[in-house]
Amino acid sequence: MSTPPEGQDSAAAWPFAEPPDDEAVTLDRIVRGESPILLVARDDDGWQFLDGEHVFEEDGEVVLLGEALQLDPTLADLADLPVGWHARRPDVGRPWTRAEGEPEP
């Protein structure tokens, strides 16, 4: 079991199979707090934490998995999302809906 990221209760188990310092892709607007994470995808390349809006390559930002969990602690609910699946929610505070395959635009 990996060590939880800084600022997280050490008694709390790290929920992901990957370590907290594994890289994930998100968007600069999410990191800046301008957009919530509403779409999570997991593929052979790893985790993507997105807002469900149109994405341009220059919008992408690499973060550590531990940093992503700090941005949105509900991501822990998706730690067991299989490779090749995605999860979506309409708004923050609403439940995640999981589906196999790549997310549709």
C-alpha positions, 0 to 999 in steps of 0.5 A: 500500500502506498503512502497517502499524499501530503496533507491526507490523513496517514490512517486513511488508506490510499485508494488507488492501485497506482502510487500518489506520485503517478502522473495523470492528465487534467486541464489547466482550468481544473487546476486553477479551480475554474472548472470541476472534474465531471469526467474521468477516463482510464486507459492504457496510458493512465488516468484523465480528469476532465470537465466534459467540455471540448479539450484542446491539446494546449489545455492539458496539464500533467499532475500527480495522482495525489494532487488530483485527489486533493483537487477532488476527494470524490475521485477516491470513489473511482479508484477501482475504475477498470482500464478502458472505462470512464465515469461521468457526473452532471454536477459536483455532488452528484453520483458518478455513472460508470460506463465501458469504453471511451467517453462520447463527446 
